[in-house]
């Protein structure tokens, strides 16, 4: 499983979901929104055995026609990714544990939140990953549980699916959660092989240790 491909899947999902939120734009200047970075506390990352791949910006800059005139909106999302080398016997040691955190602007105008991510269920969010990541298929919901992140109770949904790794199919679990903090929505997605006992607790511990904005 490629960490870059999972991150790209989430990025495409955000690009698609924000493309319809521009009907309110007026004037010739682009309307810009930038999310604060989100990440997992270093101690939780180390304890779970993951490594950070850093944070990168994903900027959506698109031009639309509104009332016969062109308008631009620029939204900058922050993507922080982690991965973990796992031993799968015949496949050897491969980086298969993937954990991705995305912060995306709520895009709030006059008290109205226009980013539809806020209305999406976890099932809708995981559909984007499934549709845009060719190696992930047969996604189905397994369970739900509530955890507390930054003082907010949020739902973590667990899905089962199949990933294609080096031509072989591997059963995986996918955990998805989302919450709002300040002016941003924060999403976290963890993917790992089903055969790994205890990995679910590692993913949940990293979700509980999310920070937004990131502490210096």
C-alpha positions as protocol buffer text, in pm:
chain_id: "A"
residue {
  index: 1
  type: UNK
  ca { x: 0 y: 0 z: 0 }
}
residue {
  index: 2
  type: UNK
  ca { x: 146 y: 338 z: -95 }
}
residue {
  index: 3
  type: UNK
  ca { x: 123 y: 615 z: 164 }
}
residue {
  index: 4
  type: UNK
  ca { x: 147 y: 871 z: -117 }
}
residue {
  index: 5
  type: UNK
  ca { x: -151 y: 716 z: -293 }
}
residue {
  index: 6
  type: UNK
  ca { x: -365 y: 723 z: 21 }
}
residue {
  index: 7
  type: UNK
  ca { x: -270 y: 1089 z: 81 }
}
residue {
  index: 8
  type: UNK
  ca { x: -350 y: 1166 z: -283 }
}
residue {
  index: 9
  type: UNK
  ca { x: -688 y: 1000 z: -244 }
}
residue {
  index: 10
  type: UNK
  ca { x: -775 y: 1223 z: 50 }
}
residue {
  index: 11
  type: UNK
  ca { x: -643 y: 1527 z: -138 }
}
residue {
  index: 12
  type: UNK
  ca { x: -863 y: 1457 z: -440 }
}
residue {
  index: 13
  type: UNK
  ca { x: -1162 y: 1411 z: -211 }
}
residue {
  index: 14
  type: UNK
  ca { x: -1108 y: 1753 z: -59 }
}
residue {
  index: 15
  type: UNK
  ca { x: -1059 y: 1909 z: -400 }
}
residue {
  index: 16
  type: UNK
  ca { x: -1388 y: 1763 z: -522 }
}
residue {
  index: 17
  type: UNK
  ca { x: -1579 y: 1854 z: -210 }
}
residue {
  index: 18
  type: UNK
  ca { x: -1472 y: 2219 z: -206 }
}
residue {
  index: 19
  type: UNK
  ca { x: -1530 y: 2286 z: -575 }
}
residue {
  index: 20
  type: UNK
  ca { x: -1897 y: 2370 z: -527 }
}
residue {
  index: 21
  type: UNK
  ca { x: -1853 y: 2630 z: -253 }
}
residue {
  index: 22
  type: UNK
  ca { x: -1797 y: 2942 z: -462 }
}
residue {
  index: 23
  type: UNK
  ca { x: -2140 y: 3083 z: -541 }
}
residue {
  index: 24
  type: UNK
  ca { x: -2095 y: 3363 z: -287 }
}
residue {
  index: 25
  type: UNK
  ca { x: -1782 y: 3513 z: -445 }
}
residue {
  index: 26
  type: UNK
  ca { x: -1797 y: 3871 z: -570 }
}
residue {
  index: 27
  type: UNK
  ca { x: -1536 y: 4115 z: -690 }
}
residue {
  index: 28
  type: UNK
  ca { x: -1211 y: 4059 z: -878 }
}
residue {
  index: 29
  type: UNK
  ca { x: -993 y: 3942 z: -588 }
}
residue {
  index: 30
  type: UNK
  ca { x: -954 y: 3577 z: -500 }
}
residue {
  index: 31
  type: UNK
  ca { x: -1107 y: 3471 z: -169 }
}
residue {
  index: 32
  type: UNK
  ca { x: -844 y: 3277 z: 27 }
}
residue {
  index: 33
  type: UNK
  ca { x: -865 y: 3033 z: 319 }
}
residue {
  index: 34
  type: UNK
  ca { x: -573 y: 2855 z: 484 }
}
residue {
  index: 35
  type: UNK
  ca { x: -604 y: 2575 z: 739 }
}
residue {
  index: 36
  type: UNK
  ca { x: -381 y: 2548 z: 1044 }
}
residue {
  index: 37
  type: UNK
  ca { x: -167 y: 2231 z: 1038 }
}
residue {
  index: 38
  type: UNK
  ca { x: -277 y: 1930 z: 1243 }
}
residue {
  index: 39
  type: UNK
  ca { x: -54 y: 1646 z: 1360 }
}
residue {
  index: 40
  type: UNK
  ca { x: -16 y: 1368 z: 1615 }
}
residue {
  index: 41
  type: UNK
  ca { x: 180 y: 1437 z: 1934 }
}
residue {
  index: 42
  type: UNK
  ca { x: 537 y: 1311 z: 1891 }
}
residue {
  index: 43
  type: UNK
  ca { x: 518 y: 1086 z: 2197 }
}
residue {
  index: 44
  type: UNK
  ca { x: 210 y: 905 z: 2059 }
}
residue {
  index: 45
  type: UNK
  ca { x: 374 y: 859 z: 1718 }
}
residue {
  index: 46
  type: UNK
  ca { x: 683 y: 706 z: 1875 }
}
residue {
  index: 47
  type: UNK
  ca { x: 485 y: 479 z: 2106 }
}
residue {
  index: 48
  type: UNK
  ca { x: 274 y: 350 z: 1815 }
}
residue {
  index: 49
  type: UNK
  ca { x: 589 y: 277 z: 1612 }
}
residue {
  index: 50
  type: UNK
  ca { x: 516 y: 515 z: 1325 }
}
residue {
  index: 51
  type: UNK
  ca { x: 742 y: 762 z: 1147 }
}
residue {
  index: 52
  type: UNK
  ca { x: 645 y: 1107 z: 1026 }
}
residue {
  index: 53
  type: UNK
  ca { x: 667 y: 1204 z: 660 }
}
residue {
  index: 54
  type: UNK
  ca { x: 612 y: 1569 z: 746 }
}
residue {
  index: 55
  type: UNK
  ca { x: 339 y: 1815 z: 655 }
}
residue {
  index: 56
  type: UNK
  ca { x: 271 y: 1954 z: 311 }
}
residue {
  index: 57
  type: UNK
  ca { x: 25 y: 2206 z: 177 }
}
residue {
  index: 58
  type: UNK
  ca { x: -242 y: 2118 z: -75 }
}
residue {
  index: 59
  type: UNK
  ca { x: -366 y: 2439 z: -236 }
}
residue {
  index: 60
  type: UNK
  ca { x: -679 y: 2445 z: -448 }
}
residue {
  index: 61
  type: UNK
  ca { x: -679 y: 2742 z: -686 }
}
residue {
  index: 62
  type: UNK
  ca { x: -967 y: 2740 z: -929 }
}
residue {
  index: 63
  type: UNK
  ca { x: -1145 y: 2989 z: -1151 }
}
residue {
  index: 64
  type: UNK
  ca { x: -1522 y: 2983 z: -1183 }
}
residue {
  index: 65
  type: UNK
  ca { x: -1781 y: 3183 z: -1376 }
}
residue {
  index: 66
  type: UNK
  ca { x: -2030 y: 3358 z: -1148 }
}
residue {
  index: 67
  type: UNK
  ca { x: -2298 y: 3589 z: -1290 }
}
residue {
  index: 68
  type: UNK
  ca { x: -2107 y: 3608 z: -1617 }
}
residue {
  index: 69
  type: UNK
  ca { x: -1776 y: 3702 z: -1452 }
}
residue {
  index: 70
  type: UNK
  ca { x: -1475 y: 3495 z: -1353 }
}
residue {
  index: 71
  type: UNK
  ca { x: -1407 y: 3451 z: -980 }
}
residue {
  index: 72
  type: UNK
  ca { x: -1124 y: 3273 z: -803 }
}
residue {
  index: 73
  type: UNK
  ca { x: -1109 y: 3089 z: -471 }
}
residue {
  index: 74
  type: UNK
  ca { x: -788 y: 2968 z: -309 }
}
residue {
  index: 75
  type: UNK
  ca { x: -813 y: 2712 z: -27 }
}
residue {
  index: 76
  type: UNK
  ca { x: -502 y: 2569 z: 136 }
}
residue {
  index: 77
  type: UNK
  ca { x: -531 y: 2234 z: 315 }
}
residue {
  index: 78
  type: UNK
  ca { x: -259 y: 2085 z: 535 }
}
residue {
  index: 79
  type: UNK
  ca { x: -171 y: 1714 z: 499 }
}
residue {
  index: 80
  type: UNK
  ca { x: 44 y: 1536 z: 759 }
}
residue {
  index: 81
  type: UNK
  ca { x: 130 y: 1172 z: 697 }
}
residue {
  index: 82
  type: UNK
  ca { x: 287 y: 885 z: 890 }
}
residue {
  index: 83
  type: UNK
  ca { x: 375 y: 527 z: 802 }
}
residue {
  index: 84
  type: UNK
  ca { x: 499 y: 211 z: 969 }
}
residue {
  index: 85
  type: UNK
  ca { x: 704 y: -85 z: 851 }
}
residue {
  index: 86
  type: UNK
  ca { x: 518 y: -411 z: 915 }
}
residue {
  index: 87
  type: UNK
  ca { x: 631 y: -772 z: 878 }
}
residue {
  index: 88
  type: UNK
  ca { x: 384 y: -976 z: 674 }
}
residue {
  index: 89
  type: UNK
  ca { x: 577 y: -1301 z: 649 }
}
residue {
  index: 90
  type: UNK
  ca { x: 607 y: -1401 z: 281 }
}
residue {
  index: 91
  type: UNK
  ca { x: 584 y: -1037 z: 174 }
}
residue {
  index: 92
  type: UNK
  ca { x: 863 y: -943 z: 410 }
}
residue {
  index: 93
  type: UNK
  ca { x: 883 y: -607 z: 584 }
}
residue {
  index: 94
  type: UNK
  ca { x: 681 y: -346 z: 400 }
}
residue {
  index: 95
  type: UNK
  ca { x: 553 y: -1 z: 485 }
}
residue {
  index: 96
  type: UNK
  ca { x: 186 y: -92 z: 517 }
}
residue {
  index: 97
  type: UNK
  ca { x: 69 y: 100 z: 823 }
}
residue {
  index: 98
  type: UNK
  ca { x: -58 y: 438 z: 702 }
}
residue {
  index: 99
  type: UNK
  ca { x: -195 y: 726 z: 910 }
}
residue {
  index: 100
  type: UNK
  ca { x: -296 y: 1056 z: 750 }
}
residue {
  index: 101
  type: UNK
  ca { x: -421 y: 1379 z: 907 }
}
residue {
  index: 102
  type: UNK
  ca { x: -584 y: 1650 z: 697 }
}
residue {
  index: 103
  type: UNK
  ca { x: -695 y: 1994 z: 813 }
}
residue {
  index: 104
  type: UNK
  ca { x: -923 y: 2183 z: 576 }
}
residue {
  index: 105
  type: UNK
  ca { x: -1076 y: 2532 z: 613 }
}
residue {
  index: 106
  type: UNK
  ca { x: -1439 y: 2541 z: 721 }
}
residue {
  index: 107
  type: UNK
  ca { x: -1495 y: 2833 z: 480 }
}
residue {
  index: 108
  type: UNK
  ca { x: -1740 y: 3020 z: 702 }
}
residue {
  index: 109
  type: UNK
  ca { x: -1913 y: 3329 z: 566 }
}
residue {
  index: 110
  type: UNK
  ca { x: -2165 y: 3529 z: 771 }
}
residue {
  index: 111
  type: UNK
  ca { x: -2197 y: 3242 z: 1016 }
}
residue {
  index: 112
  type: UNK
  ca { x: -2262 y: 2983 z: 745 }
}
residue {
  index: 113
  type: UNK
  ca { x: -2016 y: 2695 z: 700 }
}
residue {
  index: 114
  type: UNK
  ca { x: -1978 y: 2630 z: 329 }
}
residue {
  index: 115
  type: UNK
  ca { x: -1724 y: 2346 z: 323 }
}
residue {
  index: 116
  type: UNK
  ca { x: -1942 y: 2034 z: 277 }
}
residue {
  index: 117
  type: UNK
  ca { x: -1682 y: 1821 z: 457 }
}
residue {
  index: 118
  type: UNK
  ca { x: -1859 y: 1932 z: 775 }
}
residue {
  index: 119
  type: UNK
  ca { x: -2176 y: 1754 z: 665 }
}
residue {
  index: 120
  type: UNK
  ca { x: -2014 y: 1436 z: 537 }
}
residue {
  index: 121
  type: UNK
  ca { x: -2041 y: 1117 z: 737 }
}
residue {
  index: 122
  type: UNK
  ca { x: -1739 y: 895 z: 789 }
}
residue {
  index: 123
  type: UNK
  ca { x: -1891 y: 650 z: 540 }
}
residue {
  index: 124
  type: UNK
  ca { x: -1901 y: 928 z: 278 }
}
residue {
  index: 125
  type: UNK
  ca { x: -1541 y: 1021 z: 349 }
}
residue {
  index: 126
  type: UNK
  ca { x: -1414 y: 664 z: 312 }
}
residue {
  index: 127
  type: UNK
  ca { x: -1602 y: 637 z: -18 }
}
residue {
  index: 128
  type: UNK
  ca { x: -1376 y: 908 z: -159 }
}
residue {
  index: 129
  type: UNK
  ca { x: -1070 y: 706 z: -62 }
}
residue {
  index: 130
  type: UNK
  ca { x: -1215 y: 391 z: -216 }
}
residue {
  index: 131
  type: UNK
  ca { x: -1310 y: 567 z: -541 }
}
residue {
  index: 132
  type: UNK
  ca { x: -978 y: 744 z: -586 }
}
residue {
  index: 133
  type: UNK
  ca { x: -735 y: 479 z: -462 }
}
residue {
  index: 134
  type: UNK
  ca { x: -726 y: 195 z: -715 }
}
residue {
  index: 135
  type: UNK
  ca { x: -575 y: -57 z: -471 }
}
residue {
  index: 136
  type: UNK
  ca { x: -850 y: -29 z: -210 }
}
residue {
  index: 137
  type: UNK
  ca { x: -1181 y: -208 z: -265 }
}
residue {
  index: 138
  type: UNK
  ca { x: -1475 y: -392 z: -106 }
}
residue {
  index: 139
  type: UNK
  ca { x: -1511 y: -137 z: 174 }
}
residue {
  index: 140
  type: UNK
  ca { x: -1778 y: -217 z: 432 }
}
residue {
  index: 141
  type: UNK
  ca { x: -1851 y: -76 z: 776 }
}
residue {
  index: 142
  type: UNK
  ca { x: -1761 y: -290 z: 1076 }
}
residue {
  index: 143
  type: UNK
  ca { x: -1823 y: -80 z: 1387 }
}
residue {
  index: 144
  type: UNK
  ca { x: -1826 y: 263 z: 1548 }
}
residue {
  index: 145
  type: UNK
  ca { x: -1698 y: 401 z: 1875 }
}
residue {
  index: 146
  type: UNK
  ca { x: -1663 y: 743 z: 2033 }
}
residue {
  index: 147
  type: UNK
  ca { x: -1334 y: 892 z: 2149 }
}
residue {
  index: 148
  type: UNK
  ca { x: -1235 y: 1233 z: 2284 }
}
residue {
  index: 149
  type: UNK
  ca { x: -999 y: 1447 z: 2077 }
}
residue {
  index: 150
  type: UNK
  ca { x: -895 y: 1793 z: 2195 }
}
residue {
  index: 151
  type: UNK
  ca { x: -1187 y: 1793 z: 2437 }
}
residue {
  index: 152
  type: UNK
  ca { x: -1438 y: 1707 z: 2163 }
}
residue {
  index: 153
  type: UNK
  ca { x: -1623 y: 1377 z: 2144 }
}
residue {
  index: 154
  type: UNK
  ca { x: -1597 y: 1239 z: 1794 }
}
residue {
  index: 155
  type: UNK
  ca { x: -1698 y: 915 z: 1623 }
}
residue {
  index: 156
  type: UNK
  ca { x: -1440 y: 676 z: 1482 }
}
residue {
  index: 157
  type: UNK
  ca { x: -1582 y: 443 z: 1217 }
}
residue {
  index: 158
  type: UNK
  ca { x: -1404 y: 117 z: 1141 }
}
residue {
  index: 159
  type: UNK
  ca { x: -1427 y: -30 z: 791 }
}
residue {
  index: 160
  type: UNK
  ca { x: -1298 y: -356 z: 643 }
}
residue {
  index: 161
  type: UNK
  ca { x: -1165 y: -376 z: 290 }
}
residue {
  index: 162
  type: UNK
  ca { x: -907 y: -522 z: 56 }
}
residue {
  index: 163
  type: UNK
  ca { x: -583 y: -359 z: -58 }
}
residue {
  index: 164
  type: UNK
  ca { x: -360 y: -471 z: -344 }
}
residue {
  index: 165
  type: UNK
  ca { x: 9 y: -480 z: -250 }
}
residue {
  index: 166
  type: UNK
  ca { x: 269 y: -590 z: -502 }
}
residue {
  index: 167
  type: UNK
  ca { x: 6 y: -784 z: -691 }
}
residue {
  index: 168
  type: UNK
  ca { x: -134 y: -957 z: -383 }
}
residue {
  index: 169
  type: UNK
  ca { x: -461 y: -883 z: -206 }
}
residue {
  index: 170
  type: UNK
  ca { x: -442 y: -809 z: 166 }
}
residue {
  index: 171
  type: UNK
  ca { x: -738 y: -761 z: 399 }
}
residue {
  index: 172
  type: UNK
  ca { x: -717 y: -427 z: 574 }
}
residue {
  index: 173
  type: UNK
  ca { x: -902 y: -218 z: 829 }
}
residue {
  index: 174
  type: UNK
  ca { x: -964 y: 153 z: 773 }
}
residue {
  index: 175
  type: UNK
  ca { x: -1044 y: 390 z: 1061 }
}
residue {
  index: 176
  type: UNK
  ca { x: -1191 y: 734 z: 989 }
}
residue {
  index: 177
  type: UNK
  ca { x: -1277 y: 1023 z: 1219 }
}
residue {
  index: 178
  type: UNK
  ca { x: -1353 y: 1393 z: 1174 }
}
residue {
  index: 179
  type: UNK
  ca { x: -1414 y: 1688 z: 1404 }
}
residue {
  index: 180
  type: UNK
  ca { x: -1411 y: 2066 z: 1397 }
}
residue {
  index: 181
  type: UNK
  ca { x: -1158 y: 2275 z: 1583 }
}
residue {
  index: 182
  type: UNK
  ca { x: -1180 y: 2651 z: 1547 }
}
residue {
  index: 183
  type: UNK
  ca { x: -1200 y: 2751 z: 1182 }
}
residue {
  index: 184
  type: UNK
  ca { x: -1092 y: 2414 z: 1042 }
}
residue {
  index: 185
  type: UNK
  ca { x: -1215 y: 2058 z: 1006 }
}
residue {
  index: 186
  type: UNK
  ca { x: -965 y: 1790 z: 1101 }
}
residue {
  index: 187
  type: UNK
  ca { x: -980 y: 1443 z: 943 }
}
residue {
  index: 188
  type: UNK
  ca { x: -773 y: 1139 z: 1040 }
}
residue {
  index: 189
  type: UNK
  ca { x: -753 y: 812 z: 847 }
}
residue {
  index: 190
  type: UNK
  ca { x: -561 y: 501 z: 954 }
}
residue {
  index: 191
  type: UNK
  ca { x: -511 y: 191 z: 736 }
}
residue {
  index: 192
  type: UNK
  ca { x: -341 y: -136 z: 834 }
}
residue {
  index: 193
  type: UNK
  ca { x: -357 y: -514 z: 761 }
}
residue {
  index: 194
  type: UNK
  ca { x: -629 y: -702 z: 949 }
}
residue {
  index: 195
  type: UNK
  ca { x: -388 y: -974 z: 1060 }
}
residue {
  index: 196
  type: UNK
  ca { x: -200 y: -737 z: 1291 }
}
residue {
  index: 197
  type: UNK
  ca { x: -321 y: -776 z: 1648 }
}
residue {
  index: 198
  type: UNK
  ca { x: -312 y: -457 z: 1851 }
}
residue {
  index: 199
  type: UNK
  ca { x: -275 y: -215 z: 1560 }
}
residue {
  index: 200
  type: UNK
  ca { x: -626 y: -78 z: 1614 }
}
residue {
  index: 201
  type: UNK
  ca { x: -524 y: 52 z: 1956 }
}
residue {
  index: 202
  type: UNK
  ca { x: -220 y: 220 z: 1801 }
}
residue {
  index: 203
  type: UNK
  ca { x: -441 y: 399 z: 1550 }
}
residue {
  index: 204
  type: UNK
  ca { x: -690 y: 506 z: 1817 }
}
residue {
  index: 205
  type: UNK
  ca { x: -413 y: 631 z: 2044 }
}
residue {
  index: 206
  type: UNK
  ca { x: -280 y: 846 z: 1760 }
}
residue {
  index: 207
  type: UNK
  ca { x: -627 y: 986 z: 1695 }
}
residue {
  index: 208
  type: UNK
  ca { x: -664 y: 1075 z: 2061 }
}
residue {
  index: 209
  type: UNK
  ca { x: -328 y: 1255 z: 2044 }
}
residue {
  index: 210
  type: UNK
  ca { x: -418 y: 1482 z: 1753 }
}
residue {
  index: 211
  type: UNK
  ca { x: -307 y: 1844 z: 1789 }
}
residue {
  index: 212
  type: UNK
  ca { x: -450 y: 2144 z: 1604 }
}
residue {
  index: 213
  type: UNK
  ca { x: -289 y: 2384 z: 1563 }
}
residue {
  index: 214
  type: UNK
  ca { x: 43 y: 2207 z: 1607 }
}
residue {
  index: 215
  type: UNK
  ca { x: 239 y: 2302 z: 1919 }
}
residue {
  index: 216
  type: UNK
  ca { x: 585 y: 2448 z: 1865 }
}
